[in-house]
């Protein structure tokens, strides 16, 4: 089921040329996808698709300085003072701004969130999954047979520029999207980049054909862009388009209304308390910033740390939470009745008794500050209809150099702010 939500927005293939505009904040709509079915039975097929996406994004990286997981590094304390980013509630909109509805795709669990953009001259509408764990923008062309639309007719755009540079995304399950690197004007909620590099896709196979959104917009760092293009958000920062050089997410549950991505702003109506910031971690990825990753002391259960430390990528394009296998073993060893379900559900999955009252589960950042996960988000549903065993939403997976991938399961609980000036990620308790 698709439910209307709202995404707030305020914005190198070396091609990208800035569009001069006032500093802005703006809003657009997104949908989300799930790994549960509506009867709260675990959706194994969706989980397999998720793992294929995960390893395509993170599995092939070889960082020059491997993190030594046996050495406990000091965890940086969160910053106590930062200039506050533009709050769309308290300070009002400035400059060019836009407000459009976003959609949350729900299939038993909120699998992903997407929203609209326009491309070309004149504008042609399309939709993208907004993904902080990758850095490329890609969209299918009108010549892409069987691809999810809206499709982009490049022949009708006076500003489209093609190249001979091939573009390919390949998933572990064999799904792929291929085409070439191109550029054109791209606009999200009234914020534009004139020559935005992107993957112009002409062929899709496998799970790409099942997506609810046409394409994907990566919100990560340039070093991680397979196309070589500067990401859309970084281009907006470089051309001084934004009221604040931030973007922030609020994610609703169960396909409900209200999901937001705010470019250039935060929205204090979507969280309580203050935002605590944690500096980005380059050491784990060899000194280069690929991701929005921050150091974590690990996962806690019932108030005590129950895993080893790791570096957590805060990833809006991933549904679940994936932590190193040793950390997962330590966590589930603390949960009464938990069992390794790798042989039946896939590597890294665990089950636990559906009728038990889980003690608090949280991820610790900074000086031991624990960020709790709602048990309803942790519970992926019964193994099968009528089963007394439920599947846990934290999965064991060894990715990169001691990376954890912290997805929507966590972000639904914590309003998440990605601050380019501070080079930090901030959290406040989501409403």
N, C-alpha and C positions, 0 to 999 in steps of 0.2 A: 504494500500500500504506500502511496506517496502522500506525504503531508506537507503543506506549505510551511516553510520556516523563513527566517530572514538572515541574510549575510551582510555584514557591514564592511564596506571597503573604502580606504582613502589612498597609490602605486609605488659576456655579450657575444653570441655571434657579435663580432665587432661592428656589425651593421647598424645596431640600434641607434637611432638619432632622437634626441629629446624633443618633446613637444612642450613649449612654454605654456605654463598655466599657473593659476594661483595655487597656493598650498591648500590642500583639501582633505576632507574625510568623506566617505561615502558608504552606501549600503546596498547589498544584493541578496537574492534567495538561493538556498541549497537543499538537495535531498540526501538521504542516508541509506545504507545497505546493512544486512544482518547475517549472523551465523546461527541464529535461532530460527525455528519455525514458530508460527503463532501459538501452537499448543505447548510451547516451552520444551520441545524435544530438540536435542542438539542436531544442528545441521552439518553433518559430516562433509558433505560435498562443498559447502561454502567454506568450511575450515581448510579443505585441501586447496581451494582456489586462493585463499588468503596466504597460505604458506608458499605457494608458487610465486605470488606477487612479492612476498617478503624476500625470498632468496634472489629474485631478479633485482631487487633494489639494493640489497646489502651483501649478497653472498660472494660477489666477485671482486670485492675490494682487497687490495694488498697494501696495507699501510706500512710505511717505512720504519716506524718505531712501534713494535708490538707492545701492548700493555702487559705487564707482568702481574697476573691476577694473584700471585702469592704474596706480593708486596702491598701492604696497606698504605696508600698515599693519604696525606692529610686532605680532608674535605673542606673546600673553601666555604667560609661562612657567607650567608646571603648578604647582599648589600643593604645597609640600613637607610641610605639616603640616595635617591635619584630624583632628577627633575621629573615631574609627573607628566605622562603622555597626555595628549589631547583627549578629554572625556566628552563624548558626544552629548551626554546628559547635562553636565554641569556648565559647560562653556558654549554649548550651541554649535551649529555647523558654521564653517567659514569657507569662503571661496566656492568653487564648484563642488557640489555634492550631489549624490544620487541615492535613492532608496528603492530597492527592488526586493521582491520576496525570494527566499531560498527554499530548497526542498530537502527533506530528510528521508532517505530511502530506508524503509523498515521492512525486514523479512524475519521477524522473530527477535532480532537484535539489530541495533543500529550499526550497519556495516560500513557505510561511508557517507560523506556529505558532499553535495555538489551544487553548483549554481550557474547562472548565465554569464556570458560575455558576448561581445560582438567583434567581428574581424572583417577587415577589408574596407574598400571605398567604392560604393556606399556600404554602410554597415550591414553585415549578415549575422543573424543570431546563432549562437551555439551554446553548448553546456560543457562544463568541465568539473572533474573531481579536484578539489583544492587540497594539495598534498605537501605537507611540510617535510616529508621524508625523501623527496626527489627534487630535481631542479629544472626539468625540461617542461616546456609547453608543447603539447602535440594535439592535433585535430585531424579528423578524417576529411578528405576531399570528396567532392561529388562523384569522382570516378571510383570511389572505394565501394565495391560491390558487397552488399549485405551488412555494411557497417552501421552502427547506431548513429542516428542523426540528432540534431540537424547537421547536415553535411555542408561543407564550405565549397562554393563554386568559385575557384580561383580565377577562372576565365572572365568572371563578371566584376573583378576588382581591379581598378586602375592602378593600385599601389602594390600589387603582389609582385614579389621578386623571387624567382626560383634560383637554385644553385645545383651543382652536380654532386654535392656532398650527400652520401647516403645516410639515412636515419633508420635505425632498427631498435626495437625493444623485444627481447626474448624472455619468456618466463620458463621456469623449471619444468612445467607441465607441457611445454611445446607450443603454447599460445604465443603469437607474435603480432607485431604491428610494424610495417615497413613503409618507407617512402623516401623523401629527401628533405634536407634542411632548406627552409625558405624564410621569407620575412614579409610582413605586412603590418598595417595599423591594427593594434589590438586595444580594445576598450573594455574596462570593467567598471560598472557604476559611474560612468562619466569620466574616468581616469584613463588616459590614453598614452601609448607609446607608439611612435610613428612607424618605426622599422623593427618590430619585435621579431627576433628569430624564433622559429618553431619547427617542429617536425610535421611536415605535410604528408599525412599517411594516405597511401593508396591501396593498401592491402592489410586485412586483419584476419587472424585465425583463432580458433579455440575460444577461450573465455573473454577475449576482447569483444566478441560479437554479442555477449550476453549483458554487457554493461548497460546501466540506465542512463549514464551520461555519455556524450559524444567523445570527449577527450579528457585530458588531464592538464592541470597547471601546477607545476612544481614550484614550491615556495622556499626551497633550500638555497644553498650557496653556489656560486658560479663553478667552483672546482668540481662539483658533482654533476654538471650538465653534460650529458653524452653528446648533445648537439653542438656544443661549443658556444651556445647562445647565452647571453646574460639573462637571468630570470626576470620576469615581468616586475616583481616587487623591487628588485635591486635597481632596475632601470628607473622606476618611479622615484626611488631614493636619490639616484644620481642626478635626475632632472629637477630635484627639489619640488616635487609635486605634492608632497604629503604634509598635513598639519603636524604630525609626528611620524618619525620613521619607525613605525611599529605596525603590526597587524595582530589581531586577537580573535580568539574563538570562544563562542558559547555553543554547546551542543545539547540539544534536547534529547529526551528518551522516547522510545517506542513510536517513532514517527511523529511525535508531537510538534506543535507549532513553536516558533521562537528561536530556532538555531540561527546563529549569526557568525559571520566572519567580518571583522571590522578592519579595513585597510586605512591606516593613518590615525587610528583612534582606539580607545577603549570605551566600554559602555557600563557605567557603574550600576545601571539598573539590572545587570545580569549577574552580579556577585555581591557578596557581603564582606565586610571588613576591608583590609588593605591588601595590596599586591606585594608579595615577597619575591624578590628577584634572585636568581642564581646564575653565576657567570658560566659562559660556554666553555667547554673543555676541548682544547685542541690536542692535548698530549696523547689521548687514546687513538687519534687518527693521524699520528705522525707529524703533528705540527700544522696541519692544513685543516681549515674549517670546511667540512663537507656538509655537516648536519647541524640542526639545532639540538646538540647533545650537551648534557650537564652531568656532573658527578653525583652519584648517589651512594649512600652508605649501604643500601640494599633494601630488601623487603622486610617488613616487620609483621609478626603475628602475635596478637594478644599483648601488644605493647613492647615486646622484646624483638631485637633484630633476629631474623631467621634466615639470613642468606649472606653471601659475600658481597663486597662492593662491586659496582659496575658503572659504566657511563651510559646514561639513558638518553636515547634519541626521542624527543617528543614529536610524535608522528601522527598527524591528522589523517593520513592516508592508510593507516593500519587500524584494524578493528580491535584486536586483542592486545595483550601485554606479553612480550617474549623476553625472557631473562636467561642468562647462561645456565646450562644444564645443572651445574653444581648448585647454583643458587636455587633453582627449582626443587631439586632433591631436598635441600635443607628446609625450604618452606613447607613442602607437603609432609615432611617428616614430623612437623609440628601440628598438623591437622589430623585429629583422631579419625581413623577409618579411611584415610586417603590411600589410593592405590595408583601405581604406575599403569597407565592404559595405553602405552606405546604400541603394544602388539595388536590392539584392536582399533584404536582411533588414530594412530599416527604418532611419530616420534615426539616426545615432550609433553604429551597430554596426560593429565591425571584426573581421577574421579574421586568423589567423596560422598558420604551419605546425604541424600537430599533432605532428610528430616532433621539434620543437625543444625543447631544455632552456631554459626561461625563466629569466632572471636574476631575483633577488628583486624583487617588486613590493610596495610599501608605501605607506601614507598617513602623512604627517608631521604631528604635533601638538606644541604647546608649542615648546620651543627645538630643533626639528629631530628630536624623538624619533620614530623610524619604527616603524610598526605593520604588520607583514608580513601578506600575504594568501597562504594556501596555494595553490599552482598548481592543485590539484585543484578548489578553489572558483572560481578565476578561469576555468578551462576549462569553457565551457558545452556542449561537445560538438562533434562534427563537423557541418559545414553540412548534410550529408545522408549517408546510409549509404554507406560506402566512400570518402568524400571525404578528401583529405589536408589540408583546411583546417578549423581549429577556430575557434569563436566566442569572443571575449574577453568577460569578465564585467564590464568597465568600459565604460560607454556614454556617449557625448557627448550632453548635453541642456542647453539653456539654460533654467533654471528660476528664477523670482523674480529677486532681485538678487544674482547670483553665488552661488547656493546649489548645493551638491552634496548628493545624497541617498545616504547610506551605509547599505546594508541588510544583510540576513542573510549575504550573501557575506563581509562583513567581520566581523559579530558572531559567526559560528561560530568565528572565530580568537581573539576577544578577549572575555573575560567583561566584561560592560558594566553599570555601576552608574549609575543616574540619581538624583542626590541633590538633593532639593528645598531643604534647609537651606543647602547650599553653593552652590546654583545652578550645578552642575557635572556633567559626565559623567566617569566614571572607567573605566579599562581595566586589566585584568590578563590575562596570557597564559592562555587557556583550556586545560584539560587535553585 
